């Protein structure tokens, strides 16, 4: 909701900041923006990207980080142009190099950064200097012990899927497990299943809905069980859920064979 409200405010006053940034990057080449306005756009774009992506809302970060890199490059190029008298023709070169360097710093993939920006620009004219910029950016981030953005996102996804919270005596762990078609759990009610010790089924994810489970709740194929257990018992609970939720019967159960003779 915070990102949504900020998007509405930013869209009214600075609509260029919204979206991925493709049109924003193109406008740097065709439109002569002033240096203070570029600094303002950089501040808003960077802050809005952090708020949007930090909210865990579904979206992409690829184009926004290229747009921020282009802003850094165009600002640097215009600053050198005003202070050192550099030809304005070279400002676009700094834009290209900054995109490659910023991409490398965020993703920690220098070769990918070089090839990607070369493909976007369609020119090998700056390939050597681009490689030097990408290598420098990678070394600086590595020295500062920075993480690659996609590795950090993977850690956040795994942390959200299986997270821990401290109790008074024991650490609690939340485990999610899928129920496959034909498994031992399919079609059973919660009270009909002999659950492992020290575990509590808090709910069931069924499609886009979450169900608060009780004894008469029936488990269906495709459900995701949300189970709370102790950390020292988590391995046994995961093993039980994996075996009961994924194992498919090839033969009738023992009681079924007995009743049928």
PEJOKA-V274429 format. One record per pair of residues at least 24 apart in sequence whose ideal C-beta (glycine too) atoms are under 10 Angstrom apart, sorted by sequence separation. I is the first residue (numbers start at 1). J is the second residue. D is the distance in Angstrom with one decimal. If there is no record, write none. Layout:
BEGIN
i:I j:J d:D
i:I j:J d:D
END
This chain:
BEGIN
i:17 j:41 d:6.5
i:21 j:45 d:7.3
i:70 j:94 d:9.6
i:71 j:95 d:8.6
i:73 j:97 d:6.2
i:74 j:98 d:7.7
i:96 j:120 d:8.5
i:110 j:134 d:3.9
i:111 j:135 d:9.7
i:113 j:137 d:7.9
i:175 j:199 d:8.3
i:189 j:213 d:9.8
i:190 j:214 d:6.7
i:191 j:215 d:3.8
i:192 j:216 d:9.7
i:201 j:225 d:5.9
i:202 j:226 d:4.9
i:203 j:227 d:9.3
i:221 j:245 d:9.6
i:16 j:41 d:6.7
i:17 j:42 d:9.7
i:42 j:67 d:9.5
i:45 j:70 d:9.9
i:46 j:71 d:8.2
i:70 j:95 d:5.1
i:72 j:97 d:9.9
i:73 j:98 d:2.7
i:96 j:121 d:5.7
i:109 j:134 d:8.7
i:110 j:135 d:5.6
i:113 j:138 d:8.5
i:179 j:204 d:8.7
i:189 j:214 d:9.4
i:190 j:215 d:5.4
i:191 j:216 d:7.0
i:201 j:226 d:7.1
i:202 j:227 d:7.0
i:203 j:228 d:9.7
i:219 j:244 d:9.9
i:14 j:40 d:7.9
i:17 j:43 d:9.8
i:41 j:67 d:9.3
i:42 j:68 d:7.0
i:45 j:71 d:6.5
i:46 j:72 d:9.4
i:69 j:95 d:8.3
i:70 j:96 d:8.3
i:72 j:98 d:4.7
i:73 j:99 d:6.3
i:95 j:121 d:9.6
i:100 j:126 d:8.6
i:104 j:130 d:9.6
i:110 j:136 d:9.1
i:172 j:198 d:9.9
i:173 j:199 d:9.8
i:174 j:200 d:10.0
i:189 j:215 d:6.8
i:190 j:216 d:7.3
i:191 j:217 d:8.8
i:192 j:218 d:9.3
i:193 j:219 d:7.9
i:200 j:226 d:9.6
i:201 j:227 d:5.3
i:202 j:228 d:5.3
i:219 j:245 d:8.9
i:14 j:41 d:7.0
i:17 j:44 d:5.0
i:18 j:45 d:9.5
i:41 j:68 d:9.8
i:69 j:96 d:9.4
i:71 j:98 d:8.1
i:72 j:99 d:8.6
i:73 j:100 d:9.1
i:96 j:123 d:8.6
i:100 j:127 d:9.8
i:110 j:137 d:7.2
i:111 j:138 d:9.6
i:178 j:205 d:9.3
i:179 j:206 d:9.9
i:189 j:216 d:5.7
i:190 j:217 d:5.0
i:192 j:219 d:9.3
i:200 j:227 d:6.9
i:201 j:228 d:8.0
i:16 j:44 d:9.1
i:17 j:45 d:5.0
i:21 j:49 d:9.0
i:42 j:70 d:9.8
i:43 j:71 d:9.5
i:69 j:97 d:9.1
i:70 j:98 d:6.6
i:71 j:99 d:9.5
i:73 j:101 d:8.2
i:93 j:121 d:10.0
i:110 j:138 d:4.6
i:170 j:198 d:8.8
i:172 j:200 d:9.5
i:174 j:202 d:7.6
i:189 j:217 d:6.6
i:190 j:218 d:8.0
i:199 j:227 d:5.4
i:200 j:228 d:4.6
i:201 j:229 d:9.9
i:16 j:45 d:8.6
i:17 j:46 d:9.7
i:42 j:71 d:4.4
i:69 j:98 d:4.9
i:70 j:99 d:5.2
i:72 j:101 d:8.3
i:73 j:102 d:8.1
i:92 j:121 d:9.3
i:96 j:125 d:9.2
i:97 j:126 d:6.6
i:100 j:129 d:9.4
i:101 j:130 d:8.3
i:104 j:133 d:7.8
i:105 j:134 d:8.9
i:108 j:137 d:9.0
i:109 j:138 d:8.2
i:110 j:139 d:9.1
i:176 j:205 d:7.6
i:188 j:217 d:9.8
i:189 j:218 d:5.4
i:190 j:219 d:7.1
i:199 j:228 d:6.9
i:200 j:229 d:7.3
i:14 j:44 d:5.7
i:17 j:47 d:9.3
i:18 j:48 d:8.1
i:41 j:71 d:6.2
i:42 j:72 d:6.9
i:68 j:98 d:9.1
i:69 j:99 d:4.0
i:72 j:102 d:6.2
i:96 j:126 d:5.9
i:100 j:130 d:4.9
i:104 j:134 d:4.3
i:108 j:138 d:6.2
i:188 j:218 d:7.1
i:189 j:219 d:7.5
i:198 j:228 d:9.4
i:199 j:229 d:4.1
i:13 j:44 d:9.0
i:14 j:45 d:8.8
i:17 j:48 d:5.8
i:68 j:99 d:9.0
i:69 j:100 d:7.5
i:71 j:102 d:9.2
i:99 j:130 d:9.2
i:100 j:131 d:8.6
i:101 j:132 d:9.5
i:102 j:133 d:9.6
i:103 j:134 d:8.1
i:104 j:135 d:8.2
i:105 j:136 d:9.5
i:106 j:137 d:9.1
i:107 j:138 d:9.6
i:187 j:218 d:6.7
i:188 j:219 d:5.6
i:196 j:227 d:9.1
i:198 j:229 d:5.8
i:199 j:230 d:8.2
i:17 j:49 d:9.0
i:39 j:71 d:8.7
i:42 j:74 d:9.1
i:66 j:98 d:9.7
i:67 j:99 d:8.6
i:69 j:101 d:6.8
i:70 j:102 d:8.3
i:93 j:125 d:8.5
i:94 j:126 d:10.0
i:97 j:129 d:6.3
i:101 j:133 d:4.4
i:102 j:134 d:9.9
i:104 j:136 d:8.8
i:105 j:137 d:4.4
i:186 j:218 d:9.3
i:187 j:219 d:7.1
i:188 j:220 d:9.7
i:195 j:227 d:8.3
i:197 j:229 d:9.0
i:198 j:230 d:5.1
i:38 j:71 d:6.4
i:41 j:74 d:9.6
i:42 j:75 d:6.5
i:66 j:99 d:5.3
i:69 j:102 d:3.0
i:93 j:126 d:6.2
i:96 j:129 d:9.2
i:97 j:130 d:5.9
i:100 j:133 d:5.8
i:101 j:134 d:6.1
i:104 j:137 d:4.4
i:105 j:138 d:7.4
i:108 j:141 d:6.1
i:186 j:219 d:6.4
i:187 j:220 d:7.2
i:196 j:229 d:7.7
i:197 j:230 d:9.3
i:10 j:44 d:6.5
i:14 j:48 d:9.0
i:18 j:52 d:9.9
i:38 j:72 d:9.6
i:41 j:75 d:9.3
i:65 j:99 d:8.8
i:66 j:100 d:9.3
i:68 j:102 d:6.3
i:69 j:103 d:6.1
i:92 j:126 d:9.9
i:96 j:130 d:7.1
i:99 j:133 d:9.7
i:100 j:134 d:5.4
i:101 j:135 d:9.5
i:103 j:137 d:8.5
i:104 j:138 d:5.3
i:107 j:141 d:9.7
i:108 j:142 d:7.4
i:185 j:219 d:4.9
i:186 j:220 d:6.5
i:187 j:221 d:8.4
i:195 j:229 d:9.7
i:198 j:232 d:8.6
i:199 j:233 d:6.8
i:10 j:45 d:9.3
i:67 j:102 d:9.6
i:68 j:103 d:9.7
i:69 j:104 d:9.3
i:97 j:132 d:8.9
i:98 j:133 d:7.9
i:101 j:136 d:7.2
i:102 j:137 d:7.3
i:104 j:139 d:9.9
i:105 j:140 d:7.1
i:106 j:141 d:8.3
i:184 j:219 d:9.8
i:185 j:220 d:9.1
i:186 j:221 d:5.0
i:190 j:225 d:9.6
i:198 j:233 d:4.8
i:199 j:234 d:9.0
i:38 j:74 d:6.1
i:39 j:75 d:6.4
i:66 j:102 d:7.6
i:69 j:105 d:8.6
i:93 j:129 d:8.1
i:97 j:133 d:4.8
i:101 j:137 d:4.2
i:104 j:140 d:9.6
i:105 j:141 d:4.9
i:183 j:219 d:9.0
i:185 j:221 d:8.9
i:186 j:222 d:9.2
i:197 j:233 d:7.0
i:198 j:234 d:9.7
i:10 j:47 d:9.4
i:38 j:75 d:5.1
i:65 j:102 d:6.3
i:66 j:103 d:6.4
i:69 j:106 d:8.5
i:93 j:130 d:9.7
i:96 j:133 d:9.4
i:97 j:134 d:8.9
i:100 j:137 d:8.0
i:101 j:138 d:9.0
i:104 j:141 d:7.8
i:105 j:142 d:9.9
i:186 j:223 d:8.6
i:196 j:233 d:7.0
i:199 j:236 d:8.7
i:6 j:44 d:9.7
i:10 j:48 d:5.9
i:25 j:63 d:8.4
i:33 j:71 d:9.7
i:65 j:103 d:6.2
i:68 j:106 d:8.9
i:108 j:146 d:7.4
i:183 j:221 d:7.5
i:185 j:223 d:8.2
i:198 j:236 d:8.9
i:199 j:237 d:5.0
i:9 j:48 d:9.9
i:20 j:59 d:9.0
i:24 j:63 d:9.2
i:28 j:67 d:9.3
i:35 j:74 d:9.2
i:39 j:78 d:9.9
i:94 j:133 d:9.8
i:98 j:137 d:9.6
i:101 j:140 d:9.3
i:105 j:144 d:9.6
i:108 j:147 d:7.8
i:109 j:148 d:7.4
i:181 j:220 d:9.2
i:182 j:221 d:7.6
i:197 j:236 d:8.3
i:198 j:237 d:8.2
i:20 j:60 d:6.6
i:24 j:64 d:9.6
i:35 j:75 d:6.7
i:38 j:78 d:7.0
i:39 j:79 d:9.9
i:65 j:105 d:9.1
i:66 j:106 d:9.7
i:97 j:137 d:9.9
i:106 j:146 d:8.7
i:108 j:148 d:4.0
i:179 j:219 d:5.7
i:181 j:221 d:4.0
i:185 j:225 d:7.7
i:196 j:236 d:5.6
i:197 j:237 d:9.1
i:201 j:241 d:9.9
i:6 j:47 d:8.6
i:7 j:48 d:7.5
i:10 j:51 d:9.9
i:20 j:61 d:9.4
i:21 j:62 d:9.6
i:22 j:63 d:6.1
i:25 j:66 d:6.7
i:29 j:70 d:9.4
i:33 j:74 d:7.7
i:38 j:79 d:9.8
i:62 j:103 d:8.6
i:65 j:106 d:5.2
i:105 j:146 d:7.3
i:106 j:147 d:9.9
i:107 j:148 d:5.7
i:108 j:149 d:8.2
i:109 j:150 d:9.1
i:179 j:220 d:7.0
i:180 j:221 d:6.4
i:181 j:222 d:7.6
i:196 j:237 d:5.3
i:199 j:240 d:8.3
i:6 j:48 d:6.3
i:20 j:62 d:7.7
i:21 j:63 d:4.9
i:24 j:66 d:9.7
i:25 j:67 d:5.6
i:28 j:70 d:6.0
i:33 j:75 d:9.6
i:65 j:107 d:8.0
i:106 j:148 d:7.6
i:107 j:149 d:5.9
i:108 j:150 d:8.9
i:179 j:221 d:5.9
i:180 j:222 d:8.2
i:195 j:237 d:8.5
i:196 j:238 d:9.8
i:199 j:241 d:9.1
i:20 j:63 d:3.2
i:21 j:64 d:5.5
i:24 j:67 d:5.2
i:27 j:70 d:9.9
i:28 j:71 d:7.7
i:35 j:78 d:5.2
i:105 j:148 d:9.7
i:106 j:149 d:5.0
i:107 j:150 d:6.7
i:108 j:151 d:8.1
i:178 j:221 d:9.1
i:179 j:222 d:6.8
i:180 j:223 d:9.8
i:196 j:239 d:8.7
i:7 j:51 d:9.0
i:19 j:63 d:8.0
i:20 j:64 d:6.2
i:21 j:65 d:8.7
i:22 j:66 d:8.5
i:23 j:67 d:9.4
i:24 j:68 d:9.8
i:25 j:69 d:9.1
i:26 j:70 d:9.5
i:34 j:78 d:8.7
i:35 j:79 d:6.9
i:62 j:106 d:9.7
i:69 j:113 d:9.5
i:105 j:149 d:9.6
i:106 j:150 d:9.2
i:107 j:151 d:9.4
i:178 j:222 d:7.5
i:179 j:223 d:4.6
i:196 j:240 d:5.0
i:3 j:48 d:8.1
i:6 j:51 d:5.8
i:7 j:52 d:7.5
i:19 j:64 d:8.8
i:20 j:65 d:9.9
i:21 j:66 d:6.5
i:22 j:67 d:7.9
i:25 j:70 d:4.6
i:28 j:73 d:8.5
i:29 j:74 d:9.0
i:33 j:78 d:8.5
i:61 j:106 d:8.0
i:62 j:107 d:8.9
i:178 j:223 d:7.5
i:179 j:224 d:7.5
i:195 j:240 d:7.7
i:196 j:241 d:8.8
i:5 j:51 d:9.9
i:6 j:52 d:8.0
i:20 j:66 d:8.4
i:21 j:67 d:2.7
i:24 j:70 d:7.6
i:25 j:71 d:8.7
i:28 j:74 d:4.9
i:32 j:78 d:9.4
i:35 j:81 d:9.4
i:61 j:107 d:9.5
i:103 j:149 d:9.9
i:106 j:152 d:9.9
i:177 j:223 d:9.3
i:178 j:224 d:5.6
i:179 j:225 d:6.6
i:194 j:240 d:9.5
i:195 j:241 d:9.6
i:3 j:50 d:9.9
i:17 j:64 d:9.7
i:20 j:67 d:7.1
i:21 j:68 d:7.8
i:24 j:71 d:8.0
i:28 j:75 d:9.9
i:35 j:82 d:7.3
i:177 j:224 d:7.0
i:178 j:225 d:8.0
i:193 j:240 d:9.7
i:3 j:51 d:5.2
i:4 j:52 d:9.4
i:19 j:67 d:8.9
i:21 j:69 d:9.7
i:25 j:73 d:9.9
i:69 j:117 d:9.0
i:176 j:224 d:5.4
i:177 j:225 d:5.1
i:196 j:244 d:9.9
i:2 j:51 d:6.6
i:3 j:52 d:4.8
i:6 j:55 d:9.7
i:21 j:70 d:7.6
i:25 j:74 d:9.2
i:28 j:77 d:9.6
i:176 j:225 d:6.9
i:177 j:226 d:8.7
i:195 j:244 d:9.5
i:2 j:52 d:9.5
i:3 j:53 d:8.8
i:17 j:67 d:8.9
i:21 j:71 d:8.8
i:28 j:78 d:10.0
i:66 j:116 d:8.7
i:175 j:225 d:8.2
i:176 j:226 d:5.8
i:177 j:227 d:7.0
i:194 j:244 d:9.8
i:3 j:54 d:8.3
i:4 j:55 d:8.8
i:16 j:67 d:9.7
i:66 j:117 d:8.3
i:175 j:226 d:7.8
i:176 j:227 d:7.7
i:193 j:244 d:7.6
i:2 j:54 d:9.4
i:3 j:55 d:4.6
i:174 j:226 d:6.5
i:175 j:227 d:4.9
i:2 j:55 d:6.6
i:3 j:56 d:9.7
i:4 j:57 d:8.4
i:174 j:227 d:7.2
i:175 j:228 d:7.9
i:1 j:55 d:8.6
i:3 j:57 d:6.0
i:62 j:116 d:9.4
i:66 j:120 d:8.1
i:173 j:227 d:8.9
i:174 j:228 d:5.6
i:175 j:229 d:6.5
i:173 j:228 d:7.5
i:174 j:229 d:8.2
i:1 j:57 d:10.0
i:3 j:59 d:9.1
i:32 j:88 d:8.9
i:172 j:228 d:6.0
i:173 j:229 d:5.8
i:185 j:241 d:8.3
i:188 j:244 d:9.3
i:172 j:229 d:7.2
i:173 j:230 d:7.1
i:172 j:230 d:6.5
i:173 j:231 d:5.1
i:186 j:244 d:9.7
i:32 j:91 d:10.0
i:170 j:229 d:9.7
i:171 j:230 d:7.2
i:172 j:231 d:7.0
i:173 j:232 d:9.3
i:175 j:234 d:6.3
i:184 j:243 d:7.9
i:185 j:244 d:5.1
i:186 j:245 d:8.6
i:73 j:133 d:9.9
i:170 j:230 d:4.8
i:171 j:231 d:4.1
i:173 j:233 d:8.4
i:174 j:234 d:9.4
i:175 j:235 d:9.9
i:177 j:237 d:8.6
i:183 j:243 d:8.9
i:184 j:244 d:4.6
i:185 j:245 d:5.4
i:169 j:230 d:9.4
i:170 j:231 d:6.6
i:171 j:232 d:8.3
i:173 j:234 d:4.5
i:177 j:238 d:7.3
i:183 j:244 d:6.4
i:184 j:245 d:7.7
i:185 j:246 d:9.4
i:29 j:91 d:9.2
i:170 j:232 d:7.2
i:172 j:234 d:9.3
i:173 j:235 d:9.8
i:175 j:237 d:5.9
i:176 j:238 d:9.9
i:179 j:241 d:8.8
i:183 j:245 d:5.2
i:184 j:246 d:9.4
i:185 j:247 d:9.5
i:186 j:248 d:9.5
i:28 j:91 d:8.7
i:29 j:92 d:6.0
i:165 j:228 d:9.6
i:167 j:230 d:8.5
i:170 j:233 d:9.0
i:171 j:234 d:9.2
i:175 j:238 d:5.8
i:177 j:240 d:8.9
i:178 j:241 d:8.7
i:183 j:246 d:6.1
i:184 j:247 d:6.3
i:186 j:249 d:9.8
i:28 j:92 d:8.0
i:167 j:231 d:9.5
i:173 j:237 d:8.3
i:177 j:241 d:3.6
i:178 j:242 d:9.4
i:180 j:244 d:9.9
i:182 j:246 d:9.6
i:183 j:247 d:6.0
i:184 j:248 d:9.1
i:166 j:231 d:9.9
i:173 j:238 d:9.3
i:176 j:241 d:8.8
i:177 j:242 d:6.7
i:179 j:244 d:8.4
i:180 j:245 d:6.1
i:182 j:247 d:8.6
i:183 j:248 d:6.3
i:184 j:249 d:7.4
i:29 j:95 d:7.6
i:175 j:241 d:6.8
i:179 j:245 d:4.7
i:180 j:246 d:5.1
i:182 j:248 d:4.2
i:183 j:249 d:8.1
i:28 j:95 d:6.1
i:164 j:231 d:6.9
i:177 j:244 d:8.5
i:178 j:245 d:6.0
i:179 j:246 d:8.4
i:180 j:247 d:8.2
i:181 j:248 d:7.6
i:182 j:249 d:6.2
i:69 j:137 d:9.8
i:177 j:245 d:5.1
i:178 j:246 d:7.5
i:180 j:248 d:6.8
i:182 j:250 d:9.3
i:177 j:246 d:8.4
i:184 j:253 d:8.5
i:25 j:95 d:7.9
i:164 j:234 d:9.4
i:162 j:234 d:8.4
i:25 j:99 d:7.9
i:162 j:238 d:9.3
i:65 j:149 d:7.8
i:62 j:149 d:9.7
i:61 j:149 d:6.6
i:61 j:150 d:9.0
i:61 j:153 d:8.4
i:25 j:120 d:9.1
i:53 j:149 d:9.0
i:56 j:153 d:9.6
i:53 j:153 d:8.9
i:56 j:156 d:7.7
i:56 j:157 d:9.4
i:56 j:160 d:8.0
END
